[in-house]
């Protein structure tokens, strides 16, 4: 077969002509090396000469997905499958692309097709399990993971995926066995270390959790995640707030699945904040300058928009902000640390709302003083924190978030000059089948020099 660029060019320049298979091999090498531009060019030249070449259609589809052209990429992979319907790998890769686009129903079907062709396809079995878990079909997901492990006992991802599912279901001992095996298969895998340490911590085995995190730090001395979680588990060298790099790394890492994961946990913080705002302000009038402080993917945005003439969002994670931008409700999105942002915006907002952001702060004095300064006279602050019930003012918990005692929160609000505080106890979400208890807090900036504090309203 001739060079996809055409025989005439080769004859004119003396270039060596390539067969389609040879050209495909060159293109795949470029693809694997990360030269996506060259790979795309070569795949297109192959397809110019052989429009029905299934491997070129398939791999070009993957390149397009990798370069933010997923819709076109999915179409090409489906065309490739039409020409090579018995290729299990193509079905599996179609499932991978669909999963990354959060099209989990279609992904599960693509993986099912791969398994029908190759029943022992461990990758497709594990991947189908992951898609089914996203769809809330946990029992089916568990079956797929176990089938993947049966097909390939050394399939690290299947052990890891099964361990995560079991941990989330509260089956901690079983989860530890799976995660331990995953870590044996890839001893330096950071995510397996993180989840295994969390599982030990959930059982109260802090020393085992600490040992895993110390090993992680020995291998990666500058890992912000290992450092923060070791402080959380051991109680030693506890930072005043979560390190910016830790927060950014954590939320960048699961921005794409953030909304779906929280939905499975019965996440209520945005609705609770919105309800507290409505109770304090009454019906919305679209007249306020509003800040969504720690906006993430923008779950609060549609709930705050009715109050706003101008709605701003701030977050440390640029990938979370990418999600927020797709909601098309914000007038302004800023990637910055919250306290610094608030300090730069004195007397700017009529409403500052924050759902599940201050759980990454220990002492609240600095951030609440900054929030008070950013409010206009009479402005409202509304936020959630996880409640600390041990008697300590603040505690960094093994899961890496801080909890705050209600009396402490009330004192800090008063010190910041905020009045009329209301603290209501609510379940913010669930973890491992148990409620995460929190406080939904509102307070105002005094409107004029004559304003006096009103009593704290208990929840």
Beta strands, then each sheet from edge to edge (+ up, - down):
strand 1: 288-293
strand 2: 308-315
strand 3: 332-335
strand 4: 349-354
strand 5: 375-387
strand 6: 394-396
strand 7: 402-404
strand 8: 418-431
strand 9: 434-445
sheet 1: 3+ 2+ 1+ 4+ 5+ 7+ 6-
sheet 2: 3+ 2+ 1+ 4+ 5+ 9- 8+
end
